[in-house]
Amino acid sequence: MKPFAELGALVLQAAEMKEKPPFTLWRMMFQELMSSFFVAFFFFFVVFLINQVLLFGEDILSRGADFLSVAKLLLYSLPTIVAVTVPFSVLAATLMTSSRQNADNEFLASSTLGVRLMWLYVPFLIIGIGLAIGSFYLNDWSIPRAAQGFKRVYADLIKKSSKIELAPYSIKKYGDKLLVTGPSEDGGRIQNILIIDQENGYDSSVISANSVGIEFSEDTLSAILSMDNMTEEKKPQGGAEGDFSITQARSAAIRIQIQEQLSNYSATAPSEMSHAALARQITLKEQRLAMRQEDHRSQQASALDKLRLSYDSLQIRDGAARAEVGPTSTTGTVVKSRPSSTLQNIASALGTLKSLRSQKIGDTSLQIYRLEYQKKFAIPSACFFFAFLAFPLGIGSKRAGRTAGFGLALVLAVIYWALLFAGQTLGYRQGFDPVLSMWMPNLVICSAAALLWIVRKTTRGYVV
């Protein structure tokens, strides 16, 4: 009777567990998911960090950056790296966990004890939703601040690396100017300098001086050469071959541009803004675009009214001419020539109207801002969609294990990244809807997960 009593106890226990598993099982699943997440996070973080270093490493090294500046630049690059690392880490963690559990027959054991797979799905979804929300707010707070810090450090690095020096007996080129120097003298000045300006030709301007010194502007964007006994030979614009003018001065100063304005680092790119700042910019750009479109419609209406007035004026003239000729004509109808000015007005108004109607009033930057706004939500949301896909994909594998799960995660990461790049390209170049362009990869992942569940229902007769 004892074996029957033990069997009855197991059946009773299974009946009690039919609705949901014990908390201990969930806790173990959460621990495995998070441990796999940190392992995958480390892997993807190193990969993206190396990619970031390769992107600007040559530029930084060519400017002679010190260790502290390099460390700061890498530190300010971390939020951008983390933003793309977290979703792929969730994908790898969930796939590794579900594949390992399926390979060890844990799902089969849970089903035998009456635990439905739906309850084992819950930890995956909670991890996906939690990390999606956390990643969004972390990116929204850290990326704008890190971008500002990165620009400050990089701007300082460019200023430090922008050097110009006057060495004796040297030939150096700075921009469009070629500097040839003679011996040095006391006080750090140089004797006998020759400056050849090649901006408008090989030797459009030649400057010589007995001595020269160097100073730097406050913004460090240019160097100021102070010269004594300066002589300039310059070719006049539009002059004949061999014409030139000579200017002499006891003292003069010439400014040489040694670096370009940091235009790329003065403005804030859409990817460096928070979602609230992006929303404000989008609203402002939409208002400006609406004003431009309204002004364009007003111009079309004015051009159309002008065309109608010109045509009506022509009709009135023709009617007056017929009324004048008709009663006195005995040989037939006499047609007077139409005024050329009226025909010119009609042609001008018609050309203006056609030109206005062919114009497309749009704002390319507005599309970029809209794409970036949707991207800020789409990438963190991928955490949930990856978790949604990984569970049915893992339980459908044939004794895969953690290694196979991680390999599959790499393949899916490449596919997702390709879809994201394709959506962004279509949205920017083809003008596709920003929502559809940026959310297309997530929709593909969600559709794949739904298809897996449908296949499971069709082949096995049940879903979870």
Residue pairs with C-beta under 8 A, 6 or more apart in sequence:
13 113
14 112
14 113
14 114
15 114
17 113
17 114
17 115
18 114
18 115
18 116
19 116
19 119
20 115
20 119
21 110
21 115
21 119
21 120
25 110
25 115
25 120
26 122
26 123
29 97
29 120
29 123
30 123
30 126
30 127
32 97
32 100
33 93
33 94
33 97
33 123
33 124
33 127
34 93
34 127
36 92
36 93
36 94
36 96
36 97
36 402
37 89
37 90
37 92
37 93
37 127
37 131
39 93
40 88
40 89
40 91
40 92
40 93
40 96
40 406
40 409
41 85
41 86
41 89
43 92
44 84
44 85
44 88
44 89
44 92
44 413
45 81
45 82
45 85
48 81
48 84
48 85
49 74
49 77
49 81
52 74
52 77
52 80
52 81
53 74
56 73
60 69
60 70
60 73
60 157
62 161
63 157
63 158
63 160
63 161
64 160
64 161
65 73
65 157
65 161
69 153
69 156
69 157
72 149
72 153
73 150
73 153
73 154
73 157
75 146
75 149
76 146
76 147
76 149
76 150
76 153
77 146
77 150
78 146
79 138
79 139
79 142
79 143
79 145
79 146
80 143
80 146
82 135
82 138
82 139
82 142
83 135
83 139
83 143
83 379
83 380
84 379
86 131
86 135
86 380
86 383
87 135
87 379
87 380
87 382
87 383
87 386
88 386
88 409
88 413
88 416
90 127
90 128
90 131
90 382
90 383
90 386
90 387
91 382
91 386
91 387
91 389
91 390
91 409
91 412
91 413
91 416
92 405
92 406
92 409
92 410
92 413
93 127
94 124
94 127
94 128
94 386
94 387
94 390
94 391
94 394
95 390
95 393
95 394
95 405
95 406
95 408
95 409
95 412
96 402
96 405
96 406
96 409
97 124
97 390
97 394
97 402
97 405
98 124
98 390
98 391
98 393
98 394
98 395
98 405
99 394
99 397
99 400
99 401
99 402
99 404
99 405
99 408
100 401
100 402
100 405
101 107
101 120
101 394
101 395
102 394
102 395
102 396
102 397
102 399
102 400
103 397
103 399
103 400
103 401
107 117
107 120
107 395
110 117
110 120
111 117
116 464
117 395
117 464
118 464
120 391
121 391
121 464
124 387
124 388
124 390
124 391
125 384
125 387
125 388
127 383
127 387
128 383
128 384
128 385
128 386
128 387
128 388
129 383
129 384
129 387
131 383
132 380
132 381
132 382
132 383
132 384
133 380
135 379
135 380
135 383
136 376
136 377
136 380
136 381
139 376
139 379
139 380
140 274
140 275
140 376
141 274
143 271
143 272
143 274
144 268
144 272
144 273
144 274
144 277
147 268
147 269
147 271
147 272
148 268
148 272
151 262
151 265
154 265
155 262
155 265
158 259
158 262
159 220
159 259
162 220
162 221
162 258
162 259
163 258
164 174
164 214
164 223
164 256
164 258
165 172
165 214
166 179
166 181
166 190
166 193
166 212
166 213
166 214
166 225
167 181
168 181
168 182
168 183
168 184
168 190
169 181
169 182
169 183
170 179
170 180
170 181
171 178
171 179
171 180
171 181
172 178
172 179
173 179
174 223
174 256
174 257
174 258
175 256
175 257
175 258
176 197
176 198
176 199
177 195
177 196
177 197
177 198
177 199
177 256
178 195
178 196
178 198
179 193
179 194
179 195
180 193
180 194
180 195
180 196
181 190
181 192
181 193
181 194
181 212
182 190
182 191
182 192
182 193
183 190
183 191
183 192
184 190
184 191
185 191
185 211
187 213
188 213
189 211
189 212
189 213
190 211
190 212
190 213
191 210
191 211
192 208
192 209
192 210
192 211
193 208
193 209
193 211
193 212
193 225
193 227
194 206
194 207
194 208
195 206
195 207
195 208
195 225
195 254
196 203
196 205
196 206
197 203
197 204
197 205
197 206
197 207
198 204
199 205
200 235
200 237
201 235
203 235
204 234
204 235
205 232
205 233
205 234
205 235
206 232
206 233
206 234
207 227
207 230
207 231
207 232
207 233
207 254
208 230
208 231
209 227
209 228
209 229
209 230
209 231
209 252
210 227
210 228
210 229
211 227
211 228
211 229
212 225
212 226
212 227
212 228
213 225
213 226
214 223
214 224
214 225
214 226
215 223
215 224
215 226
216 222
216 223
216 224
217 223
217 224
217 255
220 259
221 257
221 258
221 259
221 260
221 261
222 255
222 256
222 257
222 258
223 255
223 256
223 258
224 253
224 254
224 255
224 256
225 253
225 254
225 255
225 256
226 251
226 252
226 253
227 251
227 252
227 253
227 254
228 250
228 251
229 250
229 251
230 248
230 249
230 250
230 251
230 252
231 246
231 247
231 248
232 246
232 247
232 248
233 244
233 245
233 246
234 244
234 245
234 246
234 247
235 243
235 244
235 245
236 243
236 244
236 245
270 278
270 281
270 368
270 369
270 372
270 373
271 372
271 375
273 281
273 372
275 373
275 376
275 377
278 369
278 372
278 373
278 376
279 373
281 369
282 366
282 369
282 370
282 373
285 363
285 365
285 366
285 369
286 366
288 363
289 361
289 362
289 363
289 366
292 361
293 361
296 356
296 359
296 361
299 356
300 353
300 356
300 357
303 349
303 352
303 353
303 356
304 353
306 345
306 349
306 352
307 346
307 349
307 350
307 353
310 342
310 345
310 346
310 349
311 346
313 342
313 345
314 338
314 342
314 343
314 346
317 338
317 339
317 342
318 338
321 335
321 336
322 333
325 333
325 334
325 336
326 333
367 427
367 428
367 431
367 434
368 428
370 427
370 434
371 424
371 427
371 428
371 434
371 437
371 438
373 434
374 434
374 435
374 437
374 438
374 439
375 424
375 438
377 438
378 420
378 438
378 439
378 441
378 442
379 420
381 442
382 416
382 441
382 442
382 445
385 442
385 445
385 446
385 449
386 412
386 445
388 445
388 446
388 449
389 412
389 445
389 446
389 448
389 449
389 452
390 409
392 449
392 452
392 453
392 456
393 408
393 449
393 452
394 400
394 405
396 452
396 455
396 456
397 404
397 405
397 408
400 408
416 441
416 445
419 440
419 441
419 444
420 438
420 441
422 440
423 432
423 436
423 437
423 438
423 439
423 440
423 441
424 437
424 438
426 432
426 437
427 433
427 434
427 437
427 438
453 463
456 462
456 463
457 463
